């Protein structure tokens, strides 16, 4: 290994068997949607303990598929945490629903039952869905948010794009994120910086067969090939026998399909999920220990009681103001020393699109979290010495020793 290689905040780990899996598809008959898709979906569903898993071409597509499947539309209100990636709120925009931004816990950055209640009181109409984000990997109180959502008559869609491999305890039992124990639908991203890589890719999980079928159609132009579901069967029958070419489109969809190439890679990576999650936890634990000397100026991410996270991000909390430092200067200095960092995320309601659409709500929790957060390198290919290097370099950059 190069002694001082550049360390990004996240990256994929591709091994020889991953390459072989993709090469096998390249030598076969299918490059787009073929048998590798179904095989990956079956393995993913089995790994998470859920009835249905549908592959698609991004986590954004997964969120859009979920919003459409639930029938969200104009006049409906969707609660979204202020700290998340743009796609969570955009999914509601795509179907014409209204977004109500909820504040988050100031230290975890995650949605809470209390902030969902507060957001619901500000909604100008019926709240039809809540989209909790399992930020960084730990869960965002699935049981508590589910109770509030039930009182509102709202469905829950878990934005679990950070949380593949996360488990948590609730009511005396252990649940895996994606099993939909406290939601109607869960969505995942398999972008290369996530726990397993698909290139660009995503997955939707649900235990509801009707929702699964709606999403299956929606990801492929809205086409229906099943004769039992045709609305104009007379057009598709020849002497009472279904024509082999015929299909119907009862409503428009999108091309959100995932190709065999990507699913072959994702299926190979899925076999390593437990290993990758365990390695991320080892590295996160080492970070926790080495950063202890920098407290209270630098604090590790909050660990949620009863949750074993599949860490996607190791986002520390830094008192930049107290140290008299600008975050951008710190990030540039770290990068010059071979340490890549990132900020997850700019509060979505501050974006120009949302400022032009609605008054920015008071978000003290999101403002506090955003002002202090910084994601440090975390990926299974890191070595223990590299974690020590990150911490030492960070300490020196912050003026807290080397």
KEMARKOL-285425 format. One record per residue (C-alpha): residue number from 1; x negated, y negated, z. Coordinates in Angstrom, 3 decimals, decimal comma, padded with zeros to 6 digits. Layout:
REC_resi_xx_yy_zz
REC_NUM_X_Y_Z
...
//
This chain:
REC_resi_xx_yy_zz
REC_1_000,000_000,000_000,000
REC_2_-001,202_-003,530_-000,771
REC_3_-002,402_-005,081_002,504
REC_4_-000,344_-008,256_002,323
REC_5_002,348_-007,622_-000,249
REC_6_005,229_-010,073_-000,509
REC_7_008,152_-009,018_001,700
REC_8_011,597_-010,072_000,416
REC_9_014,528_-010,201_002,832
REC_10_015,845_-007,007_001,245
REC_11_015,074_-004,600_-001,565
REC_12_015,928_-001,160_-002,883
REC_13_013,967_002,038_-002,342
REC_14_013,916_004,189_-005,488
REC_15_012,310_007,639_-005,353
REC_16_011,484_010,298_-007,933
REC_17_014,752_012,176_-007,481
REC_18_016,692_008,956_-008,163
REC_19_014,798_008,516_-011,423
REC_20_015,430_012,162_-012,319
REC_21_019,169_011,769_-011,699
REC_22_019,371_008,829_-014,082
REC_23_017,176_010,559_-016,663
REC_24_019,504_013,565_-016,605
REC_25_022,419_011,327_-017,561
REC_26_020,373_009,691_-020,308
REC_27_019,762_013,130_-021,822
REC_28_023,427_014,077_-021,576
REC_29_026,597_013,199_-023,476
REC_30_027,913_010,363_-021,252
REC_31_026,490_006,937_-020,531
REC_32_029,665_005,100_-019,581
REC_33_032,536_006,680_-017,627
REC_34_031,943_010,417_-017,420
REC_35_031,499_013,249_-014,922
REC_36_028,903_011,456_-012,792
REC_37_031,541_008,905_-011,772
REC_38_033,947_011,474_-010,392
REC_39_031,148_013,394_-008,684
REC_40_029,907_010,250_-006,940
REC_41_033,418_009,265_-005,876
REC_42_034,045_012,704_-004,369
REC_43_030,743_012,630_-002,474
REC_44_031,352_009,088_-001,222
REC_45_034,843_009,945_000,045
REC_46_033,509_013,029_001,811
REC_47_030,633_011,093_003,396
REC_48_032,982_008,492_004,862
REC_49_035,873_010,796_005,690
REC_50_038,447_008,986_003,548
REC_51_040,966_010,329_001,012
REC_52_040,120_008,116_-001,952
REC_53_036,934_006,406_-003,134
REC_54_036,886_004,507_-006,430
REC_55_033,670_003,295_-007,994
REC_56_033,578_-000,049_-009,777
REC_57_030,952_-002,393_-011,135
REC_58_030,461_-004,729_-008,125
REC_59_031,568_-005,530_-004,618
REC_60_033,385_-008,533_-006,088
REC_61_035,384_-006,252_-008,369
REC_62_036,179_-004,071_-005,353
REC_63_037,668_-007,057_-003,517
REC_64_039,686_-008,119_-006,573
REC_65_041,022_-004,587_-007,020
REC_66_042,096_-004,540_-003,366
REC_67_043,868_-007,902_-003,557
REC_68_045,736_-006,834_-006,682
REC_69_046,685_-003,435_-005,273
REC_70_048,287_-005,088_-002,243
REC_71_050,393_-007,279_-004,519
REC_72_048,985_-010,540_-003,186
REC_73_049,986_-013,581_-005,192
REC_74_051,247_-017,172_-005,164
REC_75_052,806_-018,181_-001,867
REC_76_050,892_-015,559_000,111
REC_77_048,220_-016,590_002,585
REC_78_045,009_-014,667_003,176
REC_79_042,768_-015,201_006,201
REC_80_039,046_-015,168_005,375
REC_81_036,116_-015,902_007,717
REC_82_034,241_-019,117_007,038
REC_83_030,902_-017,270_007,117
REC_84_030,817_-014,850_004,213
REC_85_029,734_-014,587_000,600
REC_86_031,814_-016,491_-001,961
REC_87_033,454_-013,328_-003,314
REC_88_035,579_-012,685_-000,213
REC_89_037,599_-015,864_-000,693
REC_90_037,429_-015,697_-004,490
REC_91_039,318_-012,385_-004,428
REC_92_042,369_-014,235_-003,123
REC_93_041,931_-016,994_-005,702
REC_94_041,881_-014,444_-008,532
REC_95_045,422_-013,325_-007,668
REC_96_046,771_-016,817_-006,941
REC_97_047,015_-016,475_-003,156
REC_98_046,135_-019,226_-000,692
REC_99_043,050_-018,922_001,515
REC_100_043,131_-019,862_005,181
REC_101_039,611_-020,071_006,548
REC_102_039,101_-018,784_010,069
REC_103_036,317_-019,757_012,412
REC_104_033,836_-017,122_013,593
REC_105_032,000_-016,225_016,764
REC_106_029,147_-018,700_017,175
REC_107_026,565_-016,010_017,900
REC_108_027,622_-013,077_015,680
REC_109_029,057_-015,058_012,757
REC_110_031,948_-012,575_012,620
REC_111_035,703_-012,961_012,619
REC_112_037,447_-012,340_015,958
REC_113_041,015_-011,602_017,000
REC_114_041,215_-015,081_018,534
REC_115_040,021_-016,884_015,401
REC_116_042,489_-014,892_013,289
REC_117_045,339_-016,025_015,574
REC_118_044,180_-019,644_015,343
REC_119_043,961_-019,479_011,541
REC_120_047,436_-017,928_011,295
REC_121_048,874_-020,915_013,179
REC_122_047,375_-023,241_010,536
REC_123_048,713_-021,232_007,596
REC_124_051,398_-022,978_005,606
REC_125_053,222_-019,754_004,788
REC_126_053,314_-016,025_005,441
REC_127_049,968_-014,369_006,142
REC_128_049,912_-011,249_003,996
REC_129_046,308_-010,136_004,425
REC_130_043,258_-010,517_006,662
REC_131_039,779_-009,887_005,252
REC_132_037,329_-009,306_008,119
REC_133_033,678_-009,199_007,088
REC_134_031,313_-006,848_008,896
REC_135_028,521_-009,402_008,691
REC_136_024,969_-007,960_008,670
REC_137_026,278_-004,438_009,468
REC_138_027,930_-004,531_012,926
REC_139_031,723_-004,385_012,905
REC_140_033,983_-007,397_013,398
REC_141_036,306_-006,007_016,143
REC_142_038,383_-003,619_013,966
REC_143_040,875_-002,715_016,690
REC_144_041,488_-006,250_017,948
REC_145_041,879_-007,731_014,477
REC_146_044,152_-004,859_013,459
REC_147_046,444_-005,624_016,403
REC_148_046,707_-009,277_015,414
REC_149_047,254_-008,412_011,751
REC_150_050,032_-006,002_012,692
REC_151_051,778_-008,750_014,677
REC_152_051,597_-010,955_011,574
REC_153_052,817_-008,232_009,226
REC_154_049,533_-008,549_007,346
REC_155_047,400_-005,887_005,672
REC_156_043,706_-005,594_006,454
REC_157_041,067_-005,301_003,740
REC_158_037,641_-004,726_005,257
REC_159_034,864_-006,503_003,427
REC_160_032,367_-003,814_004,367
REC_161_029,798_-004,791_001,749
REC_162_027,174_-005,082_004,533
REC_163_028,270_-002,079_006,561
REC_164_027,794_001,179_004,687
REC_165_026,722_003,732_007,278
REC_166_028,117_001,829_010,269
REC_167_030,081_003,715_012,929
REC_168_031,993_002,365_015,918
REC_169_034,016_003,557_018,905
REC_170_037,675_002,629_019,332
REC_171_040,282_004,160_021,623
REC_172_037,930_006,927_022,652
REC_173_037,062_008,119_019,159
REC_174_034,266_007,331_016,719
REC_175_035,185_005,919_013,316
REC_176_033,047_005,360_010,255
REC_177_033,423_002,085_008,398
REC_178_035,162_002,949_005,139
REC_179_037,375_005,652_006,643
REC_180_040,057_002,935_006,928
REC_181_041,000_003,852_010,490
REC_182_042,003_000,215_011,089
REC_183_042,661_-001,052_007,575
REC_184_044,519_-000,337_004,355
REC_185_041,441_-000,725_002,162
REC_186_037,682_-001,095_002,620
REC_187_035,306_-002,502_000,012
REC_188_031,579_-001,933_-000,467
REC_189_028,748_-003,413_-002,509
REC_190_025,894_-001,244_-003,780
REC_191_023,714_-004,115_-004,932
REC_192_019,982_-003,297_-004,712
REC_193_019,504_-005,204_-001,432
REC_194_022,245_-003,139_000,241
REC_195_021,784_000,151_002,099
REC_196_021,959_002,269_-001,054
REC_197_021,491_001,009_-004,591
REC_198_023,632_001,428_-007,677
REC_199_022,140_-001,466_-009,631
REC_200_025,241_-003,617_-009,751
REC_201_028,093_-001,607_-008,290
REC_202_030,826_-001,283_-005,719
REC_203_033,273_001,140_-004,152
REC_204_036,807_000,824_-002,790
REC_205_038,129_003,284_-000,209
REC_206_041,667_003,920_001,019
REC_207_043,851_006,650_002,467
REC_208_046,881_005,368_000,557
REC_209_047,448_007,300_-002,691
REC_210_049,705_004,607_-004,142
REC_211_047,097_001,895_-003,592
REC_212_044,404_004,154_-005,015
REC_213_046,391_004,669_-008,201
REC_214_047,035_000,927_-008,597
REC_215_043,316_000,223_-008,264
REC_216_042,401_003,065_-010,607
REC_217_044,589_001,571_-013,325
REC_218_043,509_-002,001_-012,647
REC_219_039,802_-001,248_-013,087
REC_220_040,467_000,105_-016,593
REC_221_042,589_-002,526_-018,339
REC_222_045,795_-001,385_-016,621
REC_223_046,020_001,662_-018,884
REC_224_048,187_004,656_-017,961
REC_225_047,432_008,014_-019,572
REC_226_049,691_010,188_-017,397
REC_227_052,901_011,030_-019,331
REC_228_054,800_011,290_-016,040
REC_229_054,177_007,579_-015,425
REC_230_054,995_006,263_-018,899
REC_231_057,802_003,743_-019,105
REC_232_058,356_004,190_-022,855
REC_233_057,793_007,913_-023,110
REC_234_059,754_008,016_-026,376
REC_235_056,883_006,161_-028,027
REC_236_054,321_008,675_-026,823
REC_237_056,063_011,950_-027,601
REC_238_055,939_014,054_-030,755
REC_239_058,758_016,592_-030,692
REC_240_058,733_016,340_-026,913
REC_241_054,967_016,836_-026,590
REC_242_052,768_013,963_-025,309
REC_243_050,656_012,505_-028,109
REC_244_046,941_012,933_-027,295
REC_245_046,074_009,321_-028,157
REC_246_048,932_007,537_-026,436
REC_247_048,606_005,255_-023,399
REC_248_050,625_002,450_-021,871
REC_249_049,848_-000,811_-020,110
REC_250_052,594_-001,719_-017,632
REC_251_050,492_-004,663_-016,411
REC_252_047,117_-006,135_-017,410
REC_253_043,941_-005,021_-015,735
REC_254_040,231_-005,639_-016,047
REC_255_037,240_-003,640_-017,170
REC_256_035,727_-002,959_-013,758
REC_257_034,582_000,563_-014,561
REC_258_031,223_001,866_-013,346
REC_259_029,042_003,788_-015,843
REC_260_027,675_007,278_-015,386
REC_261_024,135_005,878_-015,302
REC_262_024,886_003,766_-012,230
REC_263_026,912_006,459_-010,489
REC_264_024,159_009,032_-010,983
REC_265_021,760_006,688_-009,208
REC_266_024,285_005,916_-006,465
REC_267_025,037_009,606_-005,905
REC_268_021,344_010,374_-005,499
REC_269_020,949_007,443_-003,106
REC_270_024,025_008,493_-001,127
REC_271_022,246_011,702_-000,108
REC_272_019,705_009,470_001,666
REC_273_022,237_007,295_003,471
REC_274_021,597_008,703_006,937
REC_275_017,824_008,447_006,461
REC_276_018,039_004,860_005,227
REC_277_020,369_003,833_008,064
REC_278_018,115_005,457_010,658
REC_279_015,041_003,730_009,253
REC_280_016,778_000,346_009,267
REC_281_017,697_000,894_012,921
REC_282_014,085_001,806_013,774
REC_283_012,855_-001,395_012,156
REC_284_015,576_-003,503_013,783
REC_285_014,702_-002,070_017,208
REC_286_011,046_-002,902_016,626
REC_287_011,995_-006,456_015,625
REC_288_014,078_-006,770_018,808
REC_289_011,088_-005,765_020,941
REC_290_008,490_-007,924_019,192
REC_291_010,744_-011,003_019,096
REC_292_011,464_-010,869_022,831
REC_293_008,459_-013,101_023,566
REC_294_009,898_-015,849_021,366
REC_295_013,122_-016,193_023,351
REC_296_015,030_-018,424_023,840
REC_297_013,776_-020,243_020,747
REC_298_014,332_-017,136_018,583
REC_299_017,008_-014,561_019,368
REC_300_017,723_-011,255_017,586
REC_301_021,100_-010,461_016,020
REC_302_023,805_-009,611_018,533
REC_303_024,407_-005,894_019,017
REC_304_028,111_-005,068_019,239
REC_305_029,040_-002,724_022,076
REC_306_030,164_000,692_020,881
REC_307_028,835_000,108_017,357
REC_308_025,956_001,913_015,634
REC_309_025,329_-000,443_012,708
REC_310_023,983_000,372_009,308
REC_311_021,930_-002,840_009,310
REC_312_022,023_-004,673_005,992
REC_313_020,510_-007,893_007,298
REC_314_018,264_-008,714_010,209
REC_315_019,418_-012,295_010,756
REC_316_017,790_-013,986_013,748
REC_317_019,071_-017,070_015,549
REC_318_016,504_-019,884_015,656
REC_319_016,860_-023,165_017,544
REC_320_015,462_-025,258_014,698
REC_321_016,776_-028,500_016,214
REC_322_015,271_-027,766_019,624
REC_323_011,929_-026,970_018,005
REC_324_012,068_-030,171_015,961
REC_325_011,806_-028,238_012,694
REC_326_013,725_-028,190_009,423
REC_327_014,818_-024,756_008,281
REC_328_013,833_-025,400_004,675
REC_329_010,288_-026,294_005,717
REC_330_010,063_-023,089_007,759
REC_331_011,316_-020,977_004,856
REC_332_008,842_-022,545_002,432
REC_333_005,958_-022,053_004,845
REC_334_006,900_-018,403_005,386
REC_335_007,144_-017,825_001,655
REC_336_003,641_-019,245_001,160
REC_337_002,499_-016,573_003,610
REC_338_004,270_-013,771_001,780
REC_339_007,462_-013,617_003,859
REC_340_010,786_-013,968_002,038
REC_341_013,819_-015,184_003,982
REC_342_017,383_-016,203_003,198
REC_343_020,405_-017,846_004,827
REC_344_023,618_-015,815_005,011
REC_345_025,721_-017,875_004,401
REC_346_026,668_-021,499_003,706
REC_347_030,199_-021,797_005,189
REC_348_032,534_-021,191_002,262
REC_349_034,941_-024,063_003,120
REC_350_032,059_-026,481_002,572
REC_351_031,791_-025,540_-001,102
REC_352_032,941_-028,265_-003,550
REC_353_035,736_-026,094_-004,921
REC_354_037,281_-025,710_-001,484
REC_355_036,630_-029,311_-000,411
REC_356_038,611_-030,400_-003,466
REC_357_041,475_-028,001_-002,691
REC_358_041,965_-028,328_001,064
REC_359_040,861_-030,323_004,056
REC_360_037,915_-028,719_005,789
REC_361_039,122_-027,189_009,059
REC_362_037,278_-027,586_012,349
REC_363_034,827_-024,689_012,501
REC_364_032,540_-025,138_015,520
REC_365_031,585_-021,465_015,634
REC_366_030,660_-021,332_011,945
REC_367_028,733_-024,605_012,175
REC_368_026,702_-023,370_015,151
REC_369_025,976_-020,004_013,540
REC_370_025,031_-021,500_010,171
REC_371_022,648_-024,063_011,703
REC_372_020,568_-021,336_013,385
REC_373_020,663_-018,252_011,187
REC_374_017,755_-016,910_009,132
REC_375_017,513_-013,446_007,573
REC_376_014,097_-011,784_007,894
REC_377_012,792_-008,917_005,716
REC_378_014,513_-005,592_006,382
REC_379_014,449_-002,569_004,077
REC_380_013,575_001,120_004,528
REC_381_010,302_000,801_002,637
REC_382_008,842_-001,549_005,258
REC_383_006,173_-000,307_007,634
REC_384_005,867_-001,070_011,346
REC_385_002,815_-003,209_010,732
REC_386_004,775_-005,339_008,315
REC_387_007,421_-006,042_010,946
REC_388_004,628_-007,155_013,277
REC_389_003,253_-009,342_010,488
REC_390_006,649_-010,993_009,967
REC_391_007,040_-011,736_013,671
REC_392_003,499_-013,051_014,045
REC_393_003,824_-015,252_010,966
REC_394_007,200_-016,550_012,121
REC_395_005,823_-017,353_015,562
REC_396_002,903_-019,258_014,091
REC_397_005,135_-021,157_011,672
REC_398_007,459_-022,188_014,515
REC_399_004,532_-023,282_016,692
REC_400_005,161_-020,508_019,226
REC_401_001,792_-018,774_018,937
REC_402_000,593_-016,206_016,397
//
